[in-house]
Amino acid sequence: MNADELIERAAEMAELAESGANRATSVAQLGEIERDVVRGSLSDIKKHIKDVDGSDKARVGQALSAAEARAKAALEVRRIDLESEARAATVEAERLDLTALGTGYGVGHLHPVTQVWRELEDIFCGLGYEVFYGPEAEDDWHNFEALNFPPGHPARAMQDTLYLELGDAEQVLLRTHTSPCQIRLLETQAPPIYAVMPGRTFRRDTMDARHSPVFHQIEALVVDRDITMGDLMGTIDVFFRALFGDSIDARFLPSYFPFTEPSAELGVSCPFCDRSGCRTCSNTGWIELGGCGMVDPNVFTAVDLDPEEWSGFAFGFGIDRIPLLRNEIDTLHTLLWDNDVRFLSQF
Ligand code: PHE
């Protein structure tokens, strides 16, 4: 082959490599083209340079180098393309579809009533009290009789009891207050007793802004030697300050409960108007929370404790009032029944 034929053949080989590279669908095929064309045909052509005229050697050499460069460049470009296609295919095949987990779960929080319930337990634990839970379905003895409500006692009528159709008529009921926990505790534990008993309570009330057939109370019972009304008032004072802050006052108004003597209605100065009167306290400056008093000697006798030896105080009040007051929520219904997360998530 003369010089021109070699140059032409080299160009053909470069084109062959280019078209082969463009058609190749794998890096392995590119390797075959490299082997056949670059290391094969083009190398063969190079061997013929020694046969051409001396004056043509440079020209043929340059054409060969150019052809080789063209072939290698085509192979390289295609190799980069194929490799990135392969990588994209791997990424696609191994893709984790994280959207399958959904649009995200909101983190919830405790219901405002539960928050206050736990806060109350914390405060009393801090005072050295234990926490005790009694059953929601009670018998007449614990809910009434042992608490000095004899059968037919008018105070029973104040309680709007929900009875369960179990056993003898009107013997099993949904507890109307947490006070039966006092009896259960006194039946199972010897004094001294310092305990709080939170829980759900039930009355035959129609749901409205202030009433609910299911509500929450917390009961406190202290039984020890030489407990006085001063201990009761001091304890309530400390506890109210822990709950509402230092600027509030406790109020005791004479009242009646069968299981305490003397008894008092328990109130707190309105935290919103500082006793000057506002909508929350119905312009009285005070908010009623519950009842309290010294444990009636008949209660001690009912659980076989000697009223001469032991003395104690008890108090009980509604828990639901507290988140209502704190958050200036108008209706109990909204807090306890609607279960609207848009509302509850604010507290
Ligand atoms: N159990 C009473 C009620 O529900 C409140 C109370 C508790 C009163 C303890 C005195 C002592 O109204």
Residues whose N, C-alpha, C, O or C-beta is under 5 A from the ligand:
A	BS01	LIG	T176 H177 S179 F257 T260 G291 C292 G293 A314 F315 G316
